[in-house]
Amino acid sequence: MADQTYVTLNDGNKIPQMGIGVYEVPDGKPTYDAVTNALKLGYRHIDTAHAYQNERSVGRAVKDSGIDRDQVWITTKLWPTEYGGGKTTAEIDKMLGRLGTDHIDLLLLHQQIGDYLGAWKEMEAAVKAGKVRSIGISNFESERLEELCEAATIKPSVLQVECHPYFQQNELKRRIAPYGTKLEAWYPLGHGNAGLMREPLFAKLGEKYGKSSAQVILRWHIQEGTIIFPRSTKADHIRDNLDIFDFQLTDDEMGQIRALDRGERFFNMPLAQQEATFMSFRPAD
Ligand SMILES: NC(=O)c1ccc[n+]([C@@H]2O[C@H](COP(=O)([O-])OP(=O)(O)OC[C@H]3O[C@@H](n4cnc5c(N)ncnc54)[C@H](OP(=O)(O)O)[C@@H]3O)[C@@H](O)[C@H]2O)c1
């Protein structure tokens, strides 16, 4: 399998461009096995969150793999109930305990609500204290994106949002460019949406390159410069998803995929509803 690529962030850290996500993967054996398998296959980047409630299994799998901790990139995310007023600092220490590590590679604000400015100050302090290497944001698509970026001393290294061929986020990419912030795609495969996965163009290109439709979509993200971490618990999909570094889509093919953009999100919640819904959830320690 050809080597994967890295993206240099605005703080100089290098993140593996391809990882595995563990959203909705239960804690315990399912998460442990998926991460263990991925690490054996060559993955070096795992995307979790406190809200996913599986950080302990991620940490155990990394430790048991025997791979040097500095060779594995772990991203996790703070939930809005953990923002500001000293709570963020305390939560970071709890995260380190759950992950069984002395540092977090990338820590994100999971949602654009609550005391995000207070949380960001505490995250900056955690970078200075050596507990966190890079900090970033997720789901900031309102004007709160610019508000946070302007207030920040350390500019967000990444913005993690929904992004796939039906929802390509070109406007958001323009908004984060002045801060040197890189785009990370969640739902890179549209959360497995059948319409997207069966799009004839991907089947056609897959036939040309001897790849599946999923591999063509992931390759498109890579050539767009986007950081991705598709989720799978199936061994063959985990293997295939990393096997995308031995072919290259042409400029014309990239253009054909760009033309599929139709502004279609698979997850949509207005800001007011986010405030009510997300603040009423409290992830267990
Ligand atoms: N920041 C946020 O708010 C946020 C929100 C959502 C997600 N995320 C992150 O983004 C990651 C990815 O998002 P996601 O898991 O929701 O969606 P996704 O990666 O776009 O899609 C996952 C689905 O695609 C299927 N799949 C994976 N590889 C495949 C392949 N090679 N061929 C066919 N089907 C394949 C999986 O099924 P199988 O298991 O059967 O392979 C699963 O049903 C998450 O795990 C999480 O880390 C972040």
The ligand as a MOL file (V3000), in Angstrom:
LIG
                    3D

  0  0  0     0  0            999 V3000
M  V30 BEGIN CTAB
M  V30 COUNTS 48 52 0 0 0
M  V30 BEGIN ATOM
M  V30 1 N -17.5860 17.0990 14.5700 0
M  V30 2 C -18.7650 16.5670 14.3790 0
M  V30 3 O -19.8030 17.1290 14.7810 0
M  V30 4 C -18.8780 15.2570 13.6590 0
M  V30 5 C -20.1240 14.7960 13.2160 0
M  V30 6 C -20.1700 13.5810 12.5630 0
M  V30 7 C -19.0200 12.8610 12.3470 0
M  V30 8 N -17.8140 13.3170 12.7990 0 CHG=1
M  V30 9 C -16.5540 12.5570 12.5840 0
M  V30 10 O -16.4860 12.1470 11.2250 0
M  V30 11 C -16.3360 10.7230 11.1650 0
M  V30 12 C -16.9550 10.1910 9.9140 0
M  V30 13 O -18.3470 10.4770 9.8720 0
M  V30 14 P -19.4480 9.3360 9.8690 0
M  V30 15 O -18.8780 8.1680 10.5070 0
M  V30 16 O -20.6640 9.8070 10.4820 0 CHG=-1
M  V30 17 O -19.7600 9.1670 8.3200 0
M  V30 18 P -18.9220 8.6030 7.0610 0
M  V30 19 O -17.5410 8.2620 7.4270 0
M  V30 20 O -19.1830 9.5570 5.9600 0
M  V30 21 O -19.7290 7.2970 6.7020 0
M  V30 22 C -19.7080 6.1730 7.5040 0
M  V30 23 C -20.5640 5.1170 6.8120 0
M  V30 24 O -19.9420 4.7460 5.5960 0
M  V30 25 C -19.7690 3.3200 5.5650 0
M  V30 26 N -18.4830 3.0260 4.9220 0
M  V30 27 C -17.2470 3.3070 5.3900 0
M  V30 28 N -16.3070 2.8870 4.5380 0
M  V30 29 C -16.9590 2.3190 3.4990 0
M  V30 30 C -16.5440 1.6900 2.3070 0
M  V30 31 N -15.2420 1.5660 1.9950 0
M  V30 32 N -17.4890 1.2090 1.4600 0
M  V30 33 C -18.7830 1.3280 1.7670 0
M  V30 34 N -19.2620 1.9010 2.8870 0
M  V30 35 C -18.3430 2.3950 3.7410 0
M  V30 36 C -19.8010 2.8710 7.0050 0
M  V30 37 O -20.3450 1.5790 7.1050 0
M  V30 38 P -19.4760 0.2730 7.5500 0
M  V30 39 O -19.2140 0.4060 9.0340 0
M  V30 40 O -20.3910 -0.8120 7.1690 0
M  V30 41 O -18.2070 0.2890 6.7500 0
M  V30 42 C -20.7430 3.8840 7.6420 0
M  V30 43 O -22.0930 3.4800 7.4920 0
M  V30 44 C -16.9990 10.2490 12.4600 0
M  V30 45 O -16.6690 8.9270 12.8010 0
M  V30 46 C -16.4820 11.2780 13.4300 0
M  V30 47 O -15.1560 10.9790 13.8020 0
M  V30 48 C -17.7320 14.5090 13.4420 0
M  V30 END ATOM
M  V30 BEGIN BOND
M  V30 1 1 1 2
M  V30 2 2 2 3
M  V30 3 1 2 4
M  V30 4 1 4 5
M  V30 5 2 4 48
M  V30 6 2 5 6
M  V30 7 1 6 7
M  V30 8 2 7 8
M  V30 9 1 8 9
M  V30 10 1 8 48
M  V30 11 1 9 10
M  V30 12 1 9 46
M  V30 13 1 10 11
M  V30 14 1 11 12
M  V30 15 1 11 44
M  V30 16 1 12 13
M  V30 17 1 13 14
M  V30 18 2 14 15
M  V30 19 1 14 16
M  V30 20 1 14 17
M  V30 21 1 17 18
M  V30 22 2 18 19
M  V30 23 1 18 20
M  V30 24 1 18 21
M  V30 25 1 21 22
M  V30 26 1 22 23
M  V30 27 1 23 24
M  V30 28 1 23 42
M  V30 29 1 24 25
M  V30 30 1 25 26
M  V30 31 1 25 36
M  V30 32 1 26 27
M  V30 33 1 26 35
M  V30 34 2 27 28
M  V30 35 1 28 29
M  V30 36 1 29 30
M  V30 37 2 29 35
M  V30 38 1 30 31
M  V30 39 2 30 32
M  V30 40 1 32 33
M  V30 41 2 33 34
M  V30 42 1 34 35
M  V30 43 1 36 37
M  V30 44 1 36 42
M  V30 45 1 37 38
M  V30 46 2 38 39
M  V30 47 1 38 40
M  V30 48 1 38 41
M  V30 49 1 42 43
M  V30 50 1 44 45
M  V30 51 1 44 46
M  V30 52 1 46 47
M  V30 END BOND
M  V30 END CTAB
M  END
